[in-house]
């Protein structure tokens, strides 16, 4: 099977929000599709290992923040490369609550949806949630974030838990680089160039500090 053909499938970028008791939780997903128009229903895939998955099953409701090309890069690091078990992710981004108290991002998004779970199906590594849309609002007139834009422009990496994750064969060339140990973003440059970066330099994708970068001398994978 040539899994490279899967890269031709289209995806968006979304943040799922729900509750853990009184605490807000959430994660990034790339598989949200409209299933029917009357009533309006969605299918959403969330990895079974994600804490957000557990919370959605408990609350039976969630929000979908539709990310745009203006979404700040640190949103992907916060919601895609850390767990809501360990931190309050929404405390690190601008957010609002729906009338029923569910969190959604209110900056750098095209809009949000609030959904009620109708059913769900376990599908190997992911749960497919079928949900009815109960509330929907447009917020900003910005182009929605696509997975292609995330990879080609932001240079973001695909977390192994993503439903579209495909392990790629990587070519190796001789070039010095420094790799973020949190999200995998790569700074291309020599050790001297990296050391000349200001001490407050942070990863543009996840916001990790300079100390989180690991040198990959003479082994740049692309």
C-alpha positions in Angstrom: 0.0 0.0 0.0 1.3 3.4 -1.0 0.3 5.5 2.0 1.7 8.7 0.4 -1.5 9.0 -1.6 -3.3 9.8 1.7 -1.6 13.2 1.7 -4.0 14.2 -1.1 -7.0 14.0 1.2 -8.2 17.4 2.5 -8.4 18.4 6.1 -9.0 21.4 8.3 -7.7 22.3 11.7 -9.9 22.6 14.8 -9.8 22.8 18.5 -12.3 20.6 20.4 -13.4 22.1 23.8 -15.3 20.4 26.6 -15.2 20.2 30.4 -13.7 18.0 33.1 -16.0 18.8 36.0 -15.5 22.6 36.2 -12.2 22.6 34.4 -11.8 23.4 30.6 -10.1 20.8 28.4 -9.3 20.5 24.7 -7.2 19.2 21.9 -6.4 19.8 18.2 -8.1 17.6 15.6 -8.1 17.6 11.8 -11.1 15.5 11.1 -14.4 17.4 11.4 -17.0 16.9 8.6 -20.7 17.7 8.2 -22.7 14.6 7.9 -26.3 15.8 7.4 -28.0 19.2 6.9 -31.4 18.5 8.6 -30.7 18.3 11.4 -27.1 19.5 11.1 -24.8 16.8 12.3 -21.0 16.3 12.3 -18.6 13.5 12.5 -15.5 14.1 14.6 -12.5 11.9 15.2 -10.5 12.1 18.4 -7.7 9.7 19.4 -8.7 7.3 22.2 -5.5 8.2 24.2 -6.5 11.9 24.4 -7.9 13.1 27.7 -10.4 15.2 25.7 -11.9 12.0 24.3 -12.7 10.7 27.8 -14.3 14.0 28.8 -16.4 14.2 25.6 -17.8 10.8 26.4 -18.6 11.9 29.9 -20.2 15.3 29.2 -21.7 14.2 25.8 -21.1 17.7 24.4 -18.2 19.8 23.0 -17.3 22.8 21.0 -15.4 23.1 17.7 -13.3 26.2 17.3 -12.6 26.5 13.5 -9.0 27.7 13.2 -8.0 30.2 10.6 -4.8 31.2 8.8 -4.5 34.0 11.4 -4.4 31.5 14.3 -1.3 32.0 16.4 1.3 29.3 16.0 1.4 28.6 19.8 -2.2 27.3 19.7 -0.9 24.2 17.9 1.7 23.6 20.5 -0.6 24.1 23.4 -3.5 22.0 22.1 -1.6 19.5 20.0 1.6 18.6 21.9 0.5 18.6 25.6 -2.3 16.9 27.6 -5.2 18.5 29.4 -4.5 16.0 32.2 -1.5 18.1 33.1 -2.5 21.7 32.3 -5.4 24.1 31.7 -4.8 24.8 28.0 -7.5 27.4 27.7 -5.9 29.5 30.3 -3.1 30.2 27.8 -5.3 31.5 24.9 -8.1 34.0 24.6 -11.4 32.1 25.0 -15.1 32.5 25.8 -17.8 30.3 27.1 -21.0 29.2 25.3 -24.4 29.7 27.1 -24.0 26.2 28.5 -20.5 26.9 29.8 -18.3 25.2 27.2 -15.0 26.8 26.1 -14.1 28.0 22.6 -11.2 30.1 21.3 -12.4 33.6 20.4 -9.3 34.9 18.6 -7.8 33.8 15.2 -10.8 31.6 14.4 -13.5 31.8 11.7 -16.2 30.7 14.2 -17.3 28.0 16.5 -19.9 25.2 16.8 -21.5 23.7 19.9 -22.4 20.1 19.6 -24.3 17.4 21.4 -23.1 13.8 21.0 -25.7 11.5 19.5 -23.5 8.4 19.2 -19.9 7.2 18.9 -18.0 4.4 17.3 -14.7 3.0 18.3 -12.4 2.8 15.2 -9.1 1.2 16.1 -7.0 4.2 17.5 -9.8 6.8 17.3 -13.3 7.4 18.4 -15.7 8.7 15.7 -18.2 10.9 17.4 -21.6 11.7 15.7 -23.0 14.9 17.1 -25.8 17.4 16.4 -24.9 21.1 16.1 -26.9 23.1 18.6 -25.2 26.5 18.3 -23.1 28.1 15.5 -21.5 31.6 15.3 -19.2 33.3 12.8 -16.5 35.4 14.5 -13.9 36.6 11.9 -13.8 36.7 8.1 -10.5 34.9 7.7 -9.6 31.9 5.5 -10.0 28.7 7.4 -6.8 26.8 8.3 -6.2 23.8 6.1 -3.8 21.0 6.9 -1.8 21.9 3.8 -1.4 25.5 5.0 -0.3 24.2 8.5 2.4 22.1 6.9 3.6 24.2 4.0 3.4 27.7 5.5 3.6 27.3 9.3 5.9 24.3 8.9 4.0 22.4 11.6 4.5 18.7 12.4 1.8 16.0 12.6 1.4 14.5 16.1 1.5 10.7 16.0 -2.0 10.7 17.6 -3.6 12.6 14.7 -6.1 10.7 12.6 -4.1 11.6 9.4 -0.7 10.7 10.7 1.4 8.8 8.2 5.1 8.0 9.0 7.1 9.5 6.2 10.4 8.2 4.8 12.8 11.1 5.3 15.8 12.0 3.3 18.9 13.0 5.1 21.2 15.9 4.1 24.3 17.3 5.7 23.1 20.5 7.4 23.3 21.7 11.0 20.0 22.2 12.8 18.3 22.4 16.2 15.0 20.6 16.8 12.4 21.5 19.3 12.0 18.6 21.7 8.4 19.5 22.4 6.8 19.7 18.9 9.6 18.8 16.5 9.9 22.2 14.7 13.4 22.6 13.2 15.7 25.7 13.3 18.1 25.4 10.4 21.5 26.9 11.2 24.9 26.4 12.7 25.6 26.2 16.4 27.1 29.7 16.2 23.9 31.0 14.6 21.7 29.3 17.1 23.7 30.7 20.0 23.4 34.2 18.6 19.6 34.0 18.9 18.3 36.1 21.8 17.9 34.3 25.2 14.1 34.9 25.0 13.8 33.1 21.7 10.9 30.6 21.7 9.7 27.9 19.3 7.3 29.6 16.8 5.0 26.6 16.9 4.7 25.5 20.5 6.4 28.4 22.5 9.1 26.2 24.0 12.1 28.1 25.3 15.6 28.0 23.7 16.8 25.4 26.1 14.3 22.9 24.7 16.1 22.7 21.4 18.3 19.7 20.7 21.2 20.0 18.2 21.1 17.7 15.2 24.5 18.2 13.7 25.1 17.1 10.1 21.8 15.3 10.1 18.9 17.4 8.8 15.9 15.3 7.9 13.5 16.7 5.4 
